[in-house]
């Protein structure tokens, strides 16, 4: 456990967590007693969330990773370049 650090809130409601922060993003909420709780979090896009929720797609990816010898290389030389 680290030593306690005094954090001052600036006039615009900002606080510097540099001495405490071990992660890039936090999910925060305030308790009824005024305590501020910060939990490390990761943010994903809605598209990624939908892909991860697709169990058939995830099973296919898992199968492909387990058997890379079955993958078929694609010739992309004739694909349009953007």
MMTF fields as JSON, N, C-alpha, C and O atoms, coordinates in Angstrom:
{
  "mmtfVersion": "1.0.0",
  "mmtfProducer": "UNKNOWN",
  "numBonds": 327,
  "numAtoms": 328,
  "numGroups": 82,
  "numChains": 1,
  "numModels": 1,
  "chainsPerModel": [1],
  "groupsPerChain": [82],
  "chainIdList": ["A"],
  "bondAtomList": [4, 2, 8, 6, 12, 10, 16, 14, 20, 18, 24, 22, 28, 26, 32, 30, 36, 34, 40, 38, 44, 42, 48, 46, 52, 50, 56, 54, 60, 58, 64, 62, 68, 66, 72, 70, 76, 74, 80, 78, 84, 82, 88, 86, 92, 90, 96, 94, 100, 98, 104, 102, 108, 106, 112, 110, 116, 114, 120, 118, 124, 122, 128, 126, 132, 130, 136, 134, 140, 138, 144, 142, 148, 146, 152, 150, 156, 154, 160, 158, 164, 162, 168, 166, 172, 170, 176, 174, 180, 178, 184, 182, 188, 186, 192, 190, 196, 194, 200, 198, 204, 202, 208, 206, 212, 210, 216, 214, 220, 218, 224, 222, 228, 226, 232, 230, 236, 234, 240, 238, 244, 242, 248, 246, 252, 250, 256, 254, 260, 258, 264, 262, 268, 266, 272, 270, 276, 274, 280, 278, 284, 282, 288, 286, 292, 290, 296, 294, 300, 298, 304, 302, 308, 306, 312, 310, 316, 314, 320, 318, 324, 322],
  "bondOrderList": [1, 1, 1, 1, 1, 1, 1, 1, 1, 1, 1, 1, 1, 1, 1, 1, 1, 1, 1, 1, 1, 1, 1, 1, 1, 1, 1, 1, 1, 1, 1, 1, 1, 1, 1, 1, 1, 1, 1, 1, 1, 1, 1, 1, 1, 1, 1, 1, 1, 1, 1, 1, 1, 1, 1, 1, 1, 1, 1, 1, 1, 1, 1, 1, 1, 1, 1, 1, 1, 1, 1, 1, 1, 1, 1, 1, 1, 1, 1, 1, 1],
  "groupList": [{"groupName": "UNK", "atomNameList": ["N", "CA", "C", "O"], "elementList": ["N", "C", "C", "O"], "formalChargeList": [0, 0, 0, 0], "bondAtomList": [1, 0, 2, 1, 3, 2], "bondOrderList": [1, 1, 2], "singleLetterCode": "X", "chemCompType": "L-PEPTIDE LINKING"}],
  "groupTypeList": [0, 0, 0, 0, 0, 0, 0, 0, 0, 0, 0, 0, 0, 0, 0, 0, 0, 0, 0, 0, 0, 0, 0, 0, 0, 0, 0, 0, 0, 0, 0, 0, 0, 0, 0, 0, 0, 0, 0, 0, 0, 0, 0, 0, 0, 0, 0, 0, 0, 0, 0, 0, 0, 0, 0, 0, 0, 0, 0, 0, 0, 0, 0, 0, 0, 0, 0, 0, 0, 0, 0, 0, 0, 0, 0, 0, 0, 0, 0, 0, 0, 0],
  "groupIdList": [1, 2, 3, 4, 5, 6, 7, 8, 9, 10, 11, 12, 13, 14, 15, 16, 17, 18, 19, 20, 21, 22, 23, 24, 25, 26, 27, 28, 29, 30, 31, 32, 33, 34, 35, 36, 37, 38, 39, 40, 41, 42, 43, 44, 45, 46, 47, 48, 49, 50, 51, 52, 53, 54, 55, 56, 57, 58, 59, 60, 61, 62, 63, 64, 65, 66, 67, 68, 69, 70, 71, 72, 73, 74, 75, 76, 77, 78, 79, 80, 81, 82],
  "secStructList": [7, 7, 7, 7, 7, 7, 7, 7, 7, 7, 6, 6, 1, 7, 7, 7, 7, 6, 6, 6, 7, 7, 1, 1, 7, 3, 3, 3, 3, 3, 7, 6, 6, 1, 7, 3, 3, 3, 3, 3, 7, 7, 7, 7, 7, 2, 2, 2, 2, 2, 2, 2, 2, 7, 2, 2, 2, 2, 2, 2, 2, 2, 2, 2, 2, 2, 6, 4, 4, 4, 7, 7, 7, 7, 7, 7, 6, 6, 1, 7, 7, 7],
  "xCoordList": [0.842, 0.0, 0.886, 1.908, 0.487, 1.25, 0.882, -0.148, 1.772, 1.501, 0.347, 0.227, -0.5, -1.583, -1.032, 0.03, -1.764, -1.379, -2.547, -3.695, -2.263, -3.297, -3.548, -2.611, -4.812, -5.201, -6.054, -7.072, -5.639, -6.389, -7.205, -6.693, -8.461, -9.331, -9.205, -9.377, -8.903, -8.74, -10.101, -11.138, -10.091, -11.336, -12.257, -13.473, -11.7, -12.51, -12.936, -13.459, -12.721, -13.141, -12.169, -12.531, -10.956, -9.957, -9.012, -8.713, -8.548, -7.575, -6.483, -6.766, -5.25, -4.124, -3.895, -3.592, -4.044, -3.869, -2.525, -2.314, -1.628, -0.342, 0.416, 1.052, 0.36, 1.101, 0.405, 1.016, -0.853, -1.619, -1.955, -2.056, -2.129, -2.665, -1.687, -0.544, -2.158, -1.385, -1.966, -1.353, -3.14, -3.84, -4.169, -4.059, -4.576, -4.901, -6.337, -6.612, -7.252, -8.67, -9.29, -8.943, -10.217, -10.915, -12.407, -12.821, -13.201, -14.636, -14.86, -14.438, -15.515, -15.654, -17.099, -17.967, -17.339, -18.646, -18.467, -17.432, -19.498, -19.466, -20.431, -21.581, -19.962, -20.78, -21.624, -21.281, -22.728, -23.575, -22.818, -23.198, -21.745, -20.978, -19.941, -19.177, -19.907, -18.976, -17.689, -16.881, -17.482, -16.277, -16.303, -17.314, -15.183, -15.069, -14.348, -13.245, -14.969, -14.407, -13.958, -14.749, -12.693, -12.156, -11.742, -10.961, -12.274, -11.933, -11.276, -11.809, -10.12, -9.494, -10.475, -11.206, -10.489, -11.413, -10.771, -9.74, -11.382, -10.998, -12.237, -13.344, -12.061, -13.178, -13.051, -11.986, -14.158, -14.16, -15.291, -16.253, -15.156, -16.186, -17.428, -17.366, -18.554, -19.792, -19.62, -20.167, -18.865, -18.62, -17.871, -18.239, -16.812, -16.056, -16.927, -16.825, -17.772, -18.668, -19.606, -19.839, -20.144, -21.024, -20.276, -20.806, -19.047, -18.256, -17.953, -18.075, -17.564, -17.237, -18.478, -18.374, -19.652, -20.905, -21.383, -22.259, -20.823, -21.222, -20.498, -19.343, -21.173, -20.532, -20.066, -19.036, -20.809, -20.388, -19.093, -18.201, -18.992, -17.773, -16.6, -15.515, -16.799, -15.722, -15.27, -14.077, -16.213, -15.858, -15.039, -14.083, -15.402, -14.665, -13.239, -12.287, -13.099, -11.766, -10.927, -9.753, -11.515, -10.8, -10.345, -9.215, -11.222, -10.889, -9.757, -8.835, -9.825, -8.776, -7.436, -6.4, -7.443, -6.195, -5.624, -4.407, -6.506, -6.055, -5.469, -4.632, -5.914, -5.462, -5.058, -5.75, -3.944, -3.528, -3.177, -3.177, -2.881, -2.547, -3.74, -3.562, -4.94, -6.147, -6.461, -7.3, -5.789, -6.057, -5.607, -4.582, -6.376, -6.075, -5.561, -6.262, -4.325, -3.817, -4.608, -5.018, -4.812, -5.555, -4.584, -3.631, -4.84, -4.048, -4.694, -5.758, -4.053, -4.599, -3.942, -4.166, -3.148, -2.464, -3.43, -3.132, -4.571, -5.535, -6.586, -7.476, -6.498, -7.457, -7.257, -6.122, -8.336, -8.176, -7.464, -7.714, -6.593, -5.862, -6.582, -6.969, -6.752, -7.44, -6.455, -6.824],
  "yCoordList": [-1.18, 0.0, 1.242, 1.29, 2.227, 3.465, 4.408, 4.269, 5.368, 6.42, 7.278, 7.488, 7.775, 8.669, 9.93, 10.43, 10.431, 11.634, 12.613, 12.221, 13.875, 14.901, 15.296, 15.613, 15.279, 15.644, 16.897, 16.92, 17.932, 19.188, 19.263, 18.986, 19.633, 19.806, 21.259, 22.184, 21.449, 22.796, 23.451, 22.799, 24.723, 25.484, 24.915, 25.09, 24.245, 23.657, 22.224, 21.522, 21.786, 20.457, 19.359, 18.183, 19.706, 18.719, 18.397, 19.237, 17.15, 16.72, 15.931, 15.186, 16.083, 15.357, 14.082, 14.137, 12.935, 11.642, 11.005, 9.821, 11.779, 11.259, 10.435, 9.442, 10.826, 10.099, 8.801, 7.95, 8.643, 7.463, 6.527, 5.316, 7.072, 6.308, 5.267, 5.579, 4.022, 2.938, 2.535, 1.755, 3.058, 2.699, 3.96, 5.071, 3.779, 4.917, 5.397, 6.593, 4.469, 4.827, 4.235, 3.141, 5.002, 4.579, 4.831, 5.778, 3.974, 4.182, 4.727, 4.111, 5.87, 6.497, 6.719, 6.937, 6.661, 7.012, 7.58, 7.399, 8.264, 8.88, 8.157, 7.905, 7.828, 7.201, 8.268, 9.448, 7.88, 8.856, 9.689, 10.825, 9.119, 9.866, 10.802, 11.438, 10.894, 11.786, 11.118, 11.742, 9.857, 9.151, 8.911, 8.474, 9.2, 8.989, 7.67, 7.465, 6.778, 5.465, 5.426, 5.708, 5.078, 4.926, 3.469, 2.924, 2.847, 1.463, 1.409, 1.977, 0.733, 0.605, -0.04, -0.96, 0.44, -0.084, -0.079, 0.559, -0.788, -0.758, -0.409, -0.809, 0.328, 0.753, 0.093, 0.12, -0.508, -1.096, -0.452, 0.071, -0.504, 0.09, -0.802, -1.976, -0.231, -1.006, -2.134, -3.222, -1.875, -2.903, -4.088, -5.241, -3.799, -4.87, -5.639, -6.862, -4.932, -5.574, -6.551, -7.659, -6.13, -7.01, -8.234, -9.345, -8.03, -9.156, -10.163, -11.372, -9.666, -10.553, -11.295, -12.421, -10.676, -11.308, -12.386, -13.179, -12.426, -13.406, -14.73, -14.901, -15.657, -16.9, -17.759, -18.427, -17.752, -18.532, -17.973, -18.732, -16.664, -16.026, -16.326, -16.667, -16.206, -16.466, -17.921, -18.201, -18.859, -20.277, -20.495, -21.27, -19.82, -19.932, -19.397, -20.003, -18.266, -17.693, -18.624, -18.849, -19.163, -20.093, -21.325, -21.783, -21.855, -23.025, -22.697, -23.494, -21.535, -21.137, -20.966, -21.333, -20.416, -20.25, -21.596, -21.766, -22.547, -23.874, -24.678, -25.555, -24.378, -25.129, -24.185, -24.112, -23.456, -22.501, -23.164, -22.506, -24.452, -25.156, -25.25, -25.493, -25.064, -25.12, -23.784, -23.726, -22.724, -21.409, -21.362, -21.94, -20.674, -20.566, -19.164, -18.185, -19.055, -17.724, -17.096, -17.793, -15.822, -15.105, -14.31, -13.715, -14.307, -13.498, -12.121, -11.946, -11.163, -9.814, -8.878, -7.668, -9.417, -8.559, -7.855, -6.762, -8.462, -7.831, -7.011, -6.444, -6.94, -6.158, -4.68, -4.23, -3.914, -2.473, -1.818, -2.159, -0.891, -0.152, 1.158, 1.869, 1.459, 2.706, 3.675, 4.791],
  "zCoordList": [0.0, 0.0, 0.0, 0.684, -0.764, -0.852, 0.286, 0.946, 0.481, 1.466, 0.964, -0.243, 1.851, 1.432, 0.769, 1.142, -0.21, -0.94, -0.886, -1.092, -0.612, -0.63, -2.076, -2.809, -2.488, -3.842, -3.76, -3.068, -4.462, -4.482, -5.759, -6.844, -5.637, -6.786, -7.238, -6.443, -8.523, -9.081, -9.285, -9.16, -9.594, -9.742, -10.817, -10.742, -11.804, -12.877, -12.546, -13.412, -11.316, -10.889, -11.27, -11.235, -11.63, -12.045, -10.906, -10.057, -10.914, -9.906, -10.609, -11.547, -10.175, -10.747, -9.938, -8.746, -10.6, -9.925, -10.25, -9.985, -10.816, -11.27, -10.236, -10.589, -8.985, -7.949, -7.543, -6.897, -7.911, -7.508, -8.662, -8.466, -9.852, -10.972, -11.503, -11.834, -11.577, -12.178, -13.526, -14.256, -13.864, -15.096, -15.883, -15.366, -17.143, -17.996, -17.828, -17.935, -17.565, -17.474, -16.21, -15.765, -15.655, -14.444, -14.611, -15.28, -13.995, -13.891, -12.489, -11.51, -12.385, -11.085, -10.687, -11.532, -9.402, -8.862, -7.456, -6.815, -7.006, -5.69, -4.766, -5.126, -3.588, -2.556, -1.862, -1.922, -1.202, -0.496, 0.548, 0.831, 1.118, 2.121, 1.51, 2.236, 0.159, -0.527, -0.976, -1.664, -0.6, -0.997, -2.512, -3.062, -3.175, -4.611, -4.836, -4.33, -5.593, -5.876, -7.333, -8.233, -7.57, -8.92, -9.116, -8.335, -10.167, -10.48, -11.849, -12.803, -11.975, -13.293, -14.27, -13.904, -15.501, -16.492, -17.865, -18.078, -18.787, -20.189, -20.984, -20.623, -22.054, -22.878, -24.242, -24.859, -24.714, -26.051, -26.854, -26.291, -28.163, -29.017, -29.038, -28.676, -29.466, -29.586, -30.605, -30.426, -31.669, -32.678, -32.07, -32.296, -31.293, -30.662, -29.668, -29.568, -28.943, -27.982, -28.692, -28.208, -29.852, -30.624, -31.14, -31.117, -31.606, -32.118, -31.007, -31.208, -29.848, -28.719, -28.236, -27.748, -28.367, -27.926, -28.895, -28.55, -30.096, -31.109, -30.826, -31.216, -30.154, -29.722, -30.9, -30.801, -32.014, -33.185, -33.769, -34.146, -33.843, -34.348, -33.424, -33.897, -32.121, -31.17, -31.232, -31.109, -31.421, -31.558, -32.819, -32.811, -33.899, -35.166, -35.013, -35.505, -34.333, -34.108, -33.246, -33.538, -32.197, -31.315, -32.094, -31.932, -32.932, -33.761, -34.729, -34.903, -35.355, -36.301, -35.609, -36.163, -34.411, -33.661, -33.224, -33.153, -32.932, -32.498, -33.663, -33.451, -34.909, -36.085, -37.212, -38.227, -37.05, -38.082, -39.413, -40.453, -39.385, -40.633, -41.576, -42.77, -41.067, -41.898, -42.586, -43.485, -42.164, -42.736, -44.191, -44.553, -45.014, -46.44, -46.72, -46.465, -47.251, -47.57, -48.722, -49.65, -48.661, -49.689, -50.554, -50.051, -51.876, -52.793, -52.847, -53.441, -52.232, -52.167, -53.185, -53.143, -54.082, -55.046, -55.997, -56.477, -56.273, -57.178, -56.443, -57.076, -55.118, -54.337, -54.594, -54.75, -54.642, -54.844, -53.656, -52.5, -53.96, -52.912, -52.649, -53.577, -51.406, -51.046, -50.495, -50.13]
}
